[in-house]
């Protein structure tokens, strides 16, 4: 299993088509703002996420700038997720291009 790096503009239709979005940034950054419906994923809840998530549903991994998400995407793909994407440019680029697709707070 592997993952695909995807640009923000290419990720939008996948996300709008009911993909699972996981945000691996720190909790304070997530609480400040995140992609609509994103799930905060960290070491405390990653195992529960893997056990409960639909592995046939696309997963888009988001970090700050698109670097850390690659390792997380590779890990999720190795856990059996069929369609995994790492968001190039991360949340910083997403929020600049699609501010209306971001929500504040938890």
C-alpha positions in Angstrom: 0.0 0.0 0.0 1.1 3.5 -0.7 -0.1 7.1 -0.6 -0.4 9.9 -3.1 0.7 13.5 -2.6 -2.1 15.8 -3.7 -2.3 19.5 -4.3 -4.9 21.5 -2.4 -7.0 22.2 -5.6 -7.1 18.5 -6.4 -8.0 17.6 -2.9 -11.1 19.7 -2.8 -13.3 17.4 -4.9 -12.1 14.4 -3.0 -12.9 16.0 0.3 -16.3 17.3 -0.9 -17.0 13.7 -1.9 -17.0 12.5 1.7 -13.4 11.7 2.3 -12.1 11.4 5.8 -9.8 14.4 6.7 -7.3 13.8 9.4 -5.3 16.8 10.9 -2.0 15.8 12.6 -1.1 19.3 13.8 -1.0 20.1 17.5 -4.2 20.5 19.4 -3.9 24.3 19.9 -3.4 24.8 16.1 -6.4 22.5 15.4 -8.6 24.4 17.8 -7.6 27.7 16.3 -8.8 26.6 12.8 -9.0 23.4 10.7 -10.5 22.0 7.5 -14.3 21.5 7.9 -15.0 18.1 9.5 -11.3 17.3 10.0 -10.5 14.8 12.8 -7.6 15.7 15.1 -5.3 12.7 15.0 -2.4 12.2 17.5 -0.6 9.4 19.3 -3.5 9.1 21.8 -6.2 8.3 19.3 -4.6 7.0 16.2 -5.1 3.3 17.2 -8.8 3.8 17.8 -9.1 5.7 14.5 -7.5 2.8 12.6 -9.8 0.3 14.3 -13.0 2.3 13.7 -12.5 4.0 10.4 -13.8 2.8 7.0 -10.6 1.7 5.3 -12.3 1.9 1.9 -13.1 5.6 2.2 -10.4 8.1 1.0 -8.3 9.6 3.7 -6.6 13.0 3.3 -3.9 13.7 5.8 -3.2 17.4 6.6 -0.3 18.9 8.6 1.1 22.5 8.7 2.9 22.6 5.3 2.7 19.1 3.8 5.8 17.5 5.2 4.8 15.6 8.3 1.6 14.4 6.6 3.7 12.2 4.3 4.9 10.0 7.1 1.4 9.8 8.6 -0.1 9.0 5.2 2.5 6.2 4.7 1.6 4.8 8.1 -2.1 4.8 7.4 -1.6 3.2 4.0 0.4 0.5 5.8 -2.5 0.0 8.2 -4.7 -1.1 5.3 -6.3 2.2 4.2 -6.9 1.8 0.4 -6.8 5.4 -0.7 -4.6 7.8 1.2 -3.5 11.3 0.3 -0.9 13.7 1.8 -2.0 17.3 1.3 0.8 19.3 -0.4 1.1 22.7 1.3 -0.8 21.5 4.3 -3.3 23.6 6.2 -1.4 26.8 5.5 -2.0 26.5 1.8 -5.5 25.1 2.2 -6.6 28.0 4.5 -5.1 30.6 2.1 -7.0 29.1 -0.9 -10.2 27.9 0.7 -10.9 30.0 3.9 -14.6 29.3 3.5 -13.7 25.6 3.9 -12.2 26.1 7.4 -13.9 26.1 10.7 -12.8 27.7 14.0 -12.7 26.0 17.3 -13.4 22.4 18.1 
